[in-house]
Amino acid sequence: MKIRRKSPLTIIEIMIVITIISIVGGLMTHNMKGSLAKGRSFKSEAASKEAHDILSLQQACGSTIKEIIDDPSKIIIDSGLVKSTKKLLQDGWGNPFEIRKVGDDDFILYSEKWITYLEEKKGMERNEIEESYPWAYHSSVLNE
């Protein structure tokens, strides 16, 4: 009587396992794309708000709008409230905020990618963005 050995895995079984792993991995990657964009949006909102608050405090202490627009890093470092300004002055996509003057004594920290995200992914209109994020968007500045 011959004893028959069973092969550990056939090539078809291996192919089925690889296919299942590929499908599950693809689904996970697809779901993570939305989460990454939400994270970038959250980082943009938090950083722009924090930077605007610090710069506004420094403006109240005597810094001019011109100084704020010309060298925001120096103004923030001089405040002593933040150690590293590089990440604070970048949106979630790694682009620096554009600091734009609004009227005579105010400014915004603008990020094109963040505004585009709010419009396309969250379905917000420009007037809604201006109401919700007044430190980051002002239509009069962007329509000039």
Secondary structure, DSSP 8 states (H G I E B T S, - for coil): -------S--HHHHHHHHHHHHHHHHHHHHHHHHHHHHHHHHHHHHHHHHHHHHHHHHHHTT--HHHHHH-HHHHHHHHTS-S--TTTTB-TTS-B-EEEEETTTEEEEE-HHHHHHHHHTS---HHHHHHH-TTT--HHHHT-
